[in-house]
Amino acid sequence: MVLHKHIGFLRLGALLMLTIGCVFQSKAQSVFKGYENLFTTPLHYTTVFSPQAPVIDGNLQDEMWAKAVWSPSFLDIEGSGKAIPKMNTRMKMMWNDTHLFIAAELEETDLSAIFKKHDQVVYHDNDFELFIDPDNNTHQYFEIEVNAFNTIFDLFLSKPYRNNGAALIGWDVAGLRSAVKMKGTLNNPNDKDQGWTVEMAIPLKALSTGNDVKVPVNGDFWRINFSRVEWDMDVRNGKYVKRLDVNGKPLPEHNWVWSPPGVINMHYPERWGYLQFAKDASSLPEFSIPYSELQRQYLWLIYYKQKEFFGKNKKYATNLSVLGFKDSIVHIDGKLNKLKMEVTSAQFTATINDQEKKEIKINDEGLVI
């Protein structure tokens, strides 16, 4: 997997959104120049409360799922500039006071899987993955992977790998229920398959890092993303094997995702999509990027530029002008915001404040508070 690692109307809609998605603040295109791939608008999904839970059996014909809306088809991890995935993938979600429910549908002409034991490295198979950051601070987030055997690989990350975070593989999604249903025959190259479906019930308690269970309320949003790892396969001696390059090594996997981060790395939580919780389908206005998220874009730009500067100079830039900011004042939704930065050779903290709302900070480990 990355780093640790029929075009229907929905797919065209996703392409259009990502094609016209641009830097959130067009007035500041000059300061964002060169980083446009990291500032396309993430997708969003509004999940509606369901008092009745679906039956977790892998069969998405459950009448409860008929009430949930399918996402757009997944795209390449780098975005709309890359080729359309050759097989379709989509997901949908529901929730109640105790669980987040996930359903996914994956087209697949050659169903294959190897790993059968919990916490084996499932992304070396074709798999489906989800990433959840309930606090939207890019730290203390969760990853769950599943293959066609319904083998689960679940892990917790205190911070992203780019910030020297390490995966806690010993962590398990306590109470997770999952199921897979295949349309075809697994590991049989003598036929052509149609695909597989995945269903999960994830306890909200398992996604809470403290003693208090994080139960969403109407209008809350989390950061979430979904990925599909797909390997090119050949058939040898009646078995599926990964296709090799001229040096005898497996070709790189394909990474097809719901909301493309713009880089070949799923562990950019700030680039994940928005999951909005609604008590009923009509209880909320159409989703728009929150004002605080627009503010954060400038903090993330400072972060990316500082990391690039450090890579070249082995120290952080001491002022904003070195990073290409002509002024510390930026305009966001008609409001004046002030940027400031505190720096040592090995650390930095950047802040933004419009003097009406609380100050938002980011540090050199990408922690947003």
Phi and psi in degrees as a GROMACS rama.xvg file:
@    title "Ramachandran Plot"
@    xaxis  label "Phi"
@    yaxis  label "Psi"
@TYPE xy
-60.3249  125.986  VAL-2
60.7851  -26.5232  LEU-3
-109.019  -24.4849  HIS-4
-50.5955  107.46  ILE-7
-90.8226  -177.897  GLY-8
-62.627  -36.2508  PHE-9
-63.0441  -42.1967  LEU-10
-66.7136  -40.3417  ARG-11
-64.4607  -36.0309  LEU-12
-63.6375  -41.7387  GLY-13
-63.8635  -41.3457  ALA-14
-61.3593  -43.9421  LEU-15
-62.6789  -43.9236  LEU-16
-60.7222  -42.6353  MET-17
-76.2091  -28.4636  LEU-18
-69.6145  -42.8873  THR-19
-87.8578  -9.89615  ILE-20
-62.0415  133.073  GLY-21
-142.557  -174.815  CYS-22
-53.2136  132.511  VAL-23
-56.7101  -36.1703  PHE-24
-111.449  96.1981  GLN-25
-62.5412  -25.8348  SER-26
-63.5672  -22.333  LYS-27
-109.015  29.0718  ALA-28
-57.9175  -32.9505  GLN-29
-63.8734  -42.0374  SER-30
-73.2792  -24.4466  VAL-31
-89.5327  -4.80531  PHE-32
-56.76  133.167  LYS-33
93.0585  -11.4167  GLY-34
-120.756  16.4553  TYR-35
-57.8068  -33.9122  GLU-36
-63.5644  -22.6391  ASN-37
-95.3928  4.14745  LEU-38
-132.261  23.7082  PHE-39
-68.4265  155.194  THR-40
-74.9116  120.647  THR-41
-61.1671  152.573  PRO-42
-71.9227  166.969  LEU-43
-138.009  155.952  HIS-44
-140.3  129.475  TYR-45
-99.7336  115.086  THR-46
-97.2521  133.639  THR-47
-101.684  137.693  VAL-48
-58.7771  136.901  PHE-49
-130.336  108.474  SER-50
-59.2217  -31.9384  PRO-51
-100.059  128.571  GLN-52
-83.4126  147.205  ALA-53
-72.5692  157.275  PRO-54
-77.5533  125.194  VAL-55
-88.8959  90.8051  ILE-56
-135.756  5.65935  ASP-57
85.1115  -8.54055  GLY-58
-93.0414  110.761  ASN-59
-86.3254  10.5248  LEU-60
-81.2549  -1.99435  GLN-61
-50.3396  134.282  ASP-62
-62.1793  -24.5057  GLU-63
-65.7613  -38.492  MET-64
-69.1688  -23.3308  TRP-65
-64.585  -18.9502  ALA-66
-85.4222  -12.8149  LYS-67
-96.3794  147.526  ALA-68
-91.5865  137.709  VAL-69
-71.6681  145.594  TRP-70
-72.5285  166.548  SER-71
-61.8417  160.852  PRO-72
-65.668  147.357  SER-73
-67.2585  154.14  PHE-74
-122.439  173.135  LEU-75
-61.871  148.102  ASP-76
-59.0996  -27.8303  ILE-77
-86.3475  -7.76611  GLU-78
112.182  -167.781  GLY-79
-70.8551  -12.4315  SER-80
-74.5142  -12.5414  GLY-81
-97.2708  168.697  LYS-82
-61.8338  146.658  ALA-83
-66.5456  132.388  ILE-84
-51.8973  141.426  PRO-85
-75.3624  -14.8911  LYS-86
-132.307  144.154  MET-87
-81.2101  145.902  ASN-88
-141.155  138.44  THR-89
-153.466  163.828  ARG-90
-141.604  167.469  MET-91
-149.267  162.105  LYS-92
-141.105  154.545  MET-93
-141.816  169.455  MET-94
-153.472  160.556  TRP-95
-141.157  -166.24  ASN-96
-71.8294  -9.06549  ASP-97
-123.767  -19.2972  THR-98
-141.797  153.005  HIS-99
-106.37  128.019  LEU-100
-108.128  132.935  PHE-101
-121.396  136.817  ILE-102
-132.34  142.017  ALA-103
-142.48  147.784  ALA-104
-127.318  123.534  GLU-105
-124.309  116.808  LEU-106
-67.5037  140.566  GLU-107
-160.055  121.952  GLU-108
-86.3154  -17.7788  THR-109
-136.916  89.1735  ASP-110
-69.8972  123.399  LEU-111
-146.312  149.927  SER-112
-165.977  153.606  ALA-113
-120.244  -46.3714  ILE-114
-80.8168  132.193  PHE-115
-121.526  -10.619  LYS-116
-99.4821  138.908  LYS-117
-53.8223  136.53  HIS-118
68.6155  11.5881  ASP-119
-67.5886  158.947  GLN-120
-76.8851  86.6803  VAL-121
-64.6979  -26.0981  VAL-122
-71.0897  -4.35812  TYR-123
-79.2308  -10.2687  HIS-124
-97.9718  169.383  ASP-125
-63.1153  132.643  ASN-126
-148.157  174.784  ASP-127
-122.921  136.845  PHE-128
-135.103  149.122  GLU-129
-134.527  150.092  LEU-130
-130.922  131.109  PHE-131
-132.396  126.993  ILE-132
-124.949  90.391  ASP-133
-63.691  -30.9542  PRO-134
-89.2374  -10.6956  ASP-135
57.1854  38.5907  ASN-136
-116.105  4.40157  ASN-137
71.4163  0.379581  THR-138
-118.05  162.779  HIS-139
52.1476  65.8324  GLN-140
-123.731  172.302  TYR-141
-125.92  146.727  PHE-142
-134.426  135.49  GLU-143
-132.152  129.389  ILE-144
-123.444  148.908  GLU-145
-146.442  142.615  VAL-146
-110.207  -173.891  ASN-147
-70.2818  -15.6223  ALA-148
-81.8269  -1.41092  PHE-149
64.6158  31.1055  ASN-150
-81.3398  127.715  THR-151
-100.266  133.37  ILE-152
-120.626  106.076  PHE-153
-118.486  140.93  ASP-154
-150.182  157.001  LEU-155
-119.662  136.169  PHE-156
-119.835  123.941  LEU-157
-70.0801  -28.9058  SER-158
-162.406  162.505  LYS-159
-64.0053  157.689  PRO-160
-57.2404  -34.5124  TYR-161
-62.6701  -21.2152  ARG-162
-105.82  28.0359  ASN-163
64.2214  28.4857  ASN-164
-76.3156  153.781  GLY-165
-124.399  141.304  ALA-166
-74.9319  130.142  ALA-167
-92.6851  89.8625  LEU-168
-72.3645  -23.5467  ILE-169
-67.9042  -16.1759  GLY-170
-73.7475  136.776  TRP-171
-125.059  150.558  ASP-172
-77.101  91.2874  VAL-173
-59.0451  125.302  ALA-174
85.0935  4.86937  GLY-175
-60.124  134.478  LEU-176
-119.452  131.234  ARG-177
-142.396  156.339  SER-178
-153.538  150.677  ALA-179
-127.631  141.088  VAL-180
-129.694  128.93  LYS-181
-104.607  140.76  MET-182
-105.823  82.068  LYS-183
144.535  -164.582  GLY-184
-121.002  130.804  THR-185
-75.8635  134.309  LEU-186
59.2892  36.4395  ASN-187
-124.207  98.6866  ASN-188
-72.3832  -3.92089  PRO-189
-84.2348  1.74583  ASN-190
-140.015  171.957  ASP-191
-110.604  129.11  LYS-192
-95.8868  171.522  ASP-193
-105.615  -32.4458  GLN-194
149.128  -163.101  GLY-195
-149.52  156.577  TRP-196
-121.814  149.371  THR-197
-124.68  142.174  VAL-198
-138.03  135.471  GLU-199
-138.718  145.439  MET-200
-119.724  109.694  ALA-201
-104.251  116.217  ILE-202
-63.0136  132.254  PRO-203
-60.835  -30.8391  LEU-204
-59.5386  -35.5285  LYS-205
-71.6268  -16.8202  ALA-206
-101.221  17.6781  LEU-207
-114.456  126.98  SER-208
-88.6823  -16.7022  THR-209
-105.382  -163.413  GLY-210
-78.2594  -23.4125  ASN-211
-90.4205  128.691  ASP-212
-72.637  129.101  VAL-213
-83.7147  93.8388  LYS-214
-98.4813  119.432  VAL-215
-64.194  155.287  PRO-216
-119.002  166.852  VAL-217
-53.7432  123.222  ASN-218
98.2801  -15.1413  GLY-219
-60.7204  153.273  ASP-220
-136.895  145.645  PHE-221
-114.941  171.674  TRP-222
-104.233  136.001  ARG-223
-152.493  152.133  ILE-224
-151.073  163.63  ASN-225
-134.091  142.869  PHE-226
-139.527  150.41  SER-227
-125.739  124.065  ARG-228
-96.2991  127.179  VAL-229
-132.45  121.942  GLU-230
-99.2985  141.838  TRP-231
-71.1858  132.58  ASP-232
-121.235  148.331  MET-233
-120.39  168.825  ASP-234
-113.766  123.513  VAL-235
-132.985  129.778  ARG-236
52.6205  39.3188  ASN-237
75.6638  13.5089  GLY-238
-129.883  151.557  LYS-239
-74.8236  133.466  TYR-240
-136.69  152.939  VAL-241
-67.8802  138.671  LYS-242
-68.4275  138.272  ARG-243
-105.592  154.296  LEU-244
-88.0566  -173.603  ASP-245
-65.6775  -18.4217  VAL-246
-96.6797  7.17303  ASN-247
81.1647  12.8534  GLY-248
-104.041  148.864  LYS-249
-57.644  138.861  PRO-250
-61.9518  149.701  LEU-251
-57.2467  145.186  PRO-252
-70.9442  156.667  GLU-253
-85.9302  143.467  HIS-254
-125.242  107.584  ASN-255
-109.753  128.202  TRP-256
-131.976  162.868  VAL-257
-72.1588  -59.4626  TRP-258
-116.154  99.3863  SER-259
-59.9983  126.197  PRO-260
-72.8698  -20.6195  PRO-261
95.9664  -5.04004  GLY-262
-136.158  158.482  VAL-263
-82.2089  70.5548  ILE-264
-168.086  110.992  ASN-265
-73.7578  -15.0786  MET-266
-89.9313  48.9439  HIS-267
-118.415  77.4226  TYR-268
-56.9154  -28.3694  PRO-269
-68.1759  -11.8777  GLU-270
-102.447  1.25841  ARG-271
-73.0878  168.24  TRP-272
-77.4788  172.268  GLY-273
-102.456  128.955  TYR-274
-107.173  111.283  LEU-275
-101.818  135.575  GLN-276
-99.3782  131.403  PHE-277
-129.633  139.195  ALA-278
-71.9635  -32.1019  LYS-279
-151.574  165.454  ASP-280
-62.7204  -24.1866  ALA-281
-105.747  8.46342  SER-282
-82.4309  -11.7078  SER-283
-128.695  149.016  LEU-284
-70.9822  171.107  PRO-285
-58.2241  137.884  GLU-286
-64.4904  138.085  PHE-287
-136.64  153.304  SER-288
-62.1595  124.102  ILE-289
-61.0406  150.334  PRO-290
-55.1281  -41.3806  TYR-291
-62.6062  -29.7645  SER-292
-70.9615  -34.0247  GLU-293
-65.657  -37.5339  LEU-294
-63.2226  -42.5715  GLN-295
-61.3228  -26.0789  ARG-296
-56.739  -38.1401  GLN-297
-70.098  -35.5992  TYR-298
-65.0696  -41.567  LEU-299
-68.0917  -33.1159  TRP-300
-64.3384  -43.1137  LEU-301
-59.44  -44.7179  ILE-302
-58.2792  -50.7558  TYR-303
-61.1663  -41.9363  TYR-304
-69.2629  -38.2051  LYS-305
-64.9756  -40.8449  GLN-306
-64.5026  -39.1412  LYS-307
-66.461  -41.6164  GLU-308
-62.2348  -43.8427  PHE-309
-63.2214  -39.3055  PHE-310
-60.5687  -31.1457  GLY-311
-90.3116  -30.6853  LYS-312
-118.109  -4.04868  ASN-313
60.0724  23.8549  LYS-314
-159.418  163.652  LYS-315
-91.3689  150.279  TYR-316
-65.0092  140.368  ALA-317
-90.559  -10.9735  THR-318
-148.385  161.976  ASN-319
-67.3715  -31.0181  LEU-320
-63.3626  -34.4239  SER-321
-63.155  -26.8431  VAL-322
-91.1987  6.55595  LEU-323
95.0775  7.20303  GLY-324
-87.5341  117.343  PHE-325
-74.91  -22.5801  LYS-326
-148.048  152.254  ASP-327
-87.5836  -4.67899  SER-328
-100.241  128.019  ILE-329
-127.308  150.2  VAL-330
-102.013  124.368  HIS-331
-131.928  118.63  ILE-332
50.3655  40.8004  ASP-333
78.609  3.52932  GLY-334
-109.286  144.208  LYS-335
-82.1772  128.684  LEU-336
-121.663  140.561  ASN-337
-108.664  131.029  LYS-338
-99.9172  142.717  LEU-339
-146.862  162.985  LYS-340
-146.429  133.606  MET-341
-113.109  130.876  GLU-342
-137.721  138.025  VAL-343
-117.705  179.809  THR-344
-65.0411  -26.1313  SER-345
-114.88  -5.54595  ALA-346
-145.555  157.859  GLN-347
-152.248  155.587  PHE-348
-134.502  128.86  THR-349
-114.908  144.138  ALA-350
-132.696  156.629  THR-351
-136.901  141.465  ILE-352
-154.003  131.035  ASN-353
-101.869  7.16104  ASP-354
69.0665  1.1896  GLN-355
-107.261  -33.5152  GLU-356
-117.707  172.928  LYS-357
-67.5466  154.008  LYS-358
-69.4095  141.406  GLU-359
-113.675  137.306  ILE-360
-124.76  153.715  LYS-361
-136.694  143.123  ILE-362
-115.175  -176.759  ASN-363
-69.189  -10.8937  ASP-364
-97.5977  7.93696  GLU-365
74.5898  17.2137  GLY-366
-81.8823  124.965  LEU-367
-104.876  126.716  VAL-368
